Amino acid sequence: MKRRQIIVKNGPKAVGPYSAAIQVDHTVYVSGQLGIDLEANLVGDDIVTQTRKAIENLENTLRSAGLELKDIVKTTVYLSDMDNFELMNQTYAIYFAHPYPARTAFEVARLPKNALVEIEAIAVASELPDFEDEKKTQKCKGKYCID
């Protein structure tokens, strides 16, 4: 089994001690993405804007692994208010094509940064990438590591 951390060059950094994505063989597990900018600030205060940005962050993370949205096989959508489901759904449909990924969506009590939506994904690569011996490029201080 081959495993590597996906380093996202042009996206928001993790807001905690976790990887943005991990690849194990052909499968890429992407951590939940919020609708945040490069400085980790929420973008917009409405579900449409935050859903768009969360999916764009998801797409950027996948690109760092050499994948695209079409490679996603499963998503999980966390909503702070299920009343936002329909608008999130309409926005989500803009980015994904048939056959859509399997998906679960549910309401949670609260999301980081008081976001309205968070989306995580599992994607599958058609070809196994070249897993080079990656040099440790992160510097760890306290409980968090940075690139």
N, C-alpha and C positions, 0 to 999 in steps of 0.2 A: 504494500500500500504506500503510495506517494502522497505527501501532504505538504502544502506550502501556504504561507500567508500572502494574501493579495494586498499589495501596497498601492493605495490610491493616490496618485500624484496631484491631480487637480480637483479635489473634492474636499468636503468638510472632513476634518479629522474626527476620530472617535471621541465621544464625550465621556469616555470612561475606559477602564482597563479591559478592552476587548478588541478583536480584529474586525475591520470593516467587512472582510470576507476571508474565508478559508477554502482552499481547493483540496479535495481528496480524490485522487485519480481523476475521473471525468466529471465529478460533481463539485459545483461551487455553491457554498452556503453563504448567503449575503445577510449580514446583520440588518436589523431594522433601520430603515432610512426615514429621517424626518424631512420636512420641508424647510431646510436650513441652508444658509449661504456658506461661503468659505470661512467666515468668521464665527460660524455656529449660531448665527442669529436667525430666528424664525422669519420666513419670507411670507408676508401677508398675514391677515387675521381671518381669512375665510378658507373653507374646505377646498375649493377649486384650486386656489393658488398654492396651498400647502400640498395638495395631492400631486399637482404638476411637478413641483420642485422635488418632492420625495421620489417620484418616478424618475426624474432626470438624475437625481443623485444615485438611484439604483442603477440606471443605465451607465453612468460614469464609472461606477464601481465594477460593473460587468466588463466594460471596455478595458479596464486595467487587467482583467483576467483573459482578455482576448475573446470575449463573448458579447452577445447582444441581447436585447429584450426578448427576441424570438427564441432564445435558448432557455428561457425560464419554463420550468415545468410545474412549479407550485409557488403561490404567494400566500402570505398571511397578512391581512389588513387589520390594524388595530385602530378603532375610532373612539374618540373621547365622548362622542354623542351619536347614537345610532340614527338620530334624525338627519344626520349628514350623509347617510348611506347612499341615497339616490344621486346626489350631486357628485359624491366620490365615484360612484359607479359610472356615471356618464363621462367623467374625466378619465378614469381608468381605461374605458373602452377606446379612447382616442389613441392610446399608446400600444394596445395589444390587438392582435388579429386572430381570427379563427384558425386553428383550434386554440381557444384561450387556455392559459395555464389553469390547473386546478387551483382553487382558492378557498380560503376560509376568511370570514370577516366577523369581527365581534367587537362589542363595546367594552372598554376598560374604564376603570375609575379615573385614571389620570395617566398622561404620557409625559416623558421628559420635556422640559421647557414649556410645559402646558400646551404642547402641540395638539392639533385636532386629529392628526392621522400619522401613523407610522406603518411602513410596509417592509416586510422582509421577504426574501425569495430563495428558492433553490433552482439552480440552472445546471444544465448538463452540456458538456462540450462534446462535439461529435468526434473530435480527435484528442488524444492525450497530448497535452503540451510537453515541451521539453522542460523537465524539472531540473534546472541547474542547481548546483550547490550554491545556495544564496548565502552571501556573507551577511552577517548580522549588521544591519545598518541603523538599528534603532538605539537610542540612548535612553536608558532608564534612570529615572530619578524619583525617589519616593515610590508611589504605587502606580505611576503611569509611565508608559514608554512613548517616545516620539521618533519620527523618522529623522 
